[in-house]
Amino acid sequence: MGTLPVFRWRLAPDGYATRRQLRARGLRPGGQCVAAQLERPRRRRPPLVAYLYRIDLAVPVRPMTPGRWAALAAANRARRICPACGRDAGYVIPTSLGACVPCAYPDPHGSEGTT
């Protein structure tokens, strides 16, 4: 494979799309290689790069099956369980904390947050 064609920001020809643009159309790359590259210049930093795929070679996204829905629900449920106290936090626990907020920042006075 040779070098990729490089287009400037907002100047890509019709027939190319990023992964997000394909997904918005209900498509996915479907195993095709990157067809082109889009570059957005920035001052004093390297340019932002987006990879483009050909729309005519894209295939429809796979439909969600009941098993995939169940697996996704289980994964999201697991992200809500605090590893320190084992309770459902009611929100997705941030990876930066690694635990629910009460476990990550315990109250030094021992109160449960009452005022």
C-alpha positions in Angstrom: 0.0 0.0 0.0 1.4 3.4 -1.0 1.0 6.7 0.9 -2.5 7.9 1.8 -4.0 11.0 0.1 -4.0 13.8 2.6 -6.8 16.4 2.6 -7.0 19.7 4.5 -9.7 20.2 7.1 -13.2 20.4 5.5 -11.8 19.9 2.0 -12.3 16.1 1.6 -14.1 15.1 -1.5 -17.5 13.4 -1.5 -17.5 9.7 -1.0 -15.2 9.7 2.1 -16.3 9.7 5.8 -14.8 9.2 9.2 -15.9 6.4 11.5 -18.3 8.7 13.3 -19.8 9.9 10.1 -20.3 6.3 8.9 -21.9 5.4 12.2 -24.3 8.3 11.9 -25.4 6.8 8.5 -25.8 3.4 10.0 -22.6 2.1 8.4 -19.3 0.7 9.5 -15.9 0.4 7.7 -16.4 -3.4 7.3 -12.8 -4.4 7.2 -11.6 -1.9 4.6 -8.3 -0.1 5.0 -8.1 3.6 5.7 -8.6 5.3 2.3 -7.4 8.8 3.1 -6.4 11.2 5.8 -7.7 14.5 6.9 -5.5 17.0 8.7 -6.5 20.0 10.7 -3.5 22.4 11.2 -2.8 23.8 14.7 -0.4 26.5 15.8 2.9 25.2 17.3 1.5 21.7 17.6 1.3 18.8 15.2 -2.0 18.7 13.1 -5.0 16.8 14.2 -5.5 13.7 12.0 -8.8 12.0 11.1 -8.8 8.8 9.0 -11.4 8.6 6.2 -13.1 5.5 4.8 -14.8 5.0 1.5 -18.6 5.2 1.8 -19.3 2.9 -1.1 -17.3 0.1 0.5 -18.9 0.5 4.0 -21.4 -2.1 5.2 -24.4 -1.8 7.5 -23.8 -2.0 11.3 -24.6 -5.3 12.9 -27.9 -5.3 14.7 -28.0 -5.6 18.5 -29.1 -9.1 19.5 -30.8 -9.9 22.9 -27.5 -11.4 24.0 -25.5 -8.4 23.1 -28.0 -6.1 24.9 -27.8 -8.3 28.0 -24.0 -8.2 27.9 -23.9 -4.4 27.5 -26.4 -4.0 30.5 -24.2 -6.3 32.6 -21.0 -4.4 31.8 -22.7 -1.0 32.6 -24.1 -2.5 35.8 -20.6 -3.6 36.8 -19.2 -0.1 36.3 -21.6 1.2 38.9 -20.5 -1.3 41.7 -17.9 0.2 44.0 -15.0 -2.3 44.5 -14.3 -0.9 48.0 -17.7 -1.1 49.6 -19.6 -3.3 47.1 -22.6 -1.0 46.8 -24.3 0.3 43.7 -23.1 3.9 43.5 -26.0 5.0 41.3 -23.6 6.4 38.7 -20.6 5.1 36.7 -17.6 5.2 39.0 -14.8 7.3 37.6 -11.7 5.4 36.8 -9.7 8.3 38.2 -11.2 7.6 41.6 -11.4 3.8 41.4 -14.2 3.9 44.0 -17.4 5.7 44.8 -17.1 9.2 46.1 -17.8 8.4 49.8 -15.1 5.7 49.7 -12.6 7.8 47.7 -13.1 10.8 50.0 -14.2 9.6 53.4 -15.6 12.1 55.8 -13.0 12.7 58.5 -15.8 13.5 61.0 -17.6 10.2 60.4 -21.0 11.8 59.4 -22.9 10.4 56.5 -23.1 13.8 54.7 -26.0 15.2 56.8 -26.0 18.9 57.5 
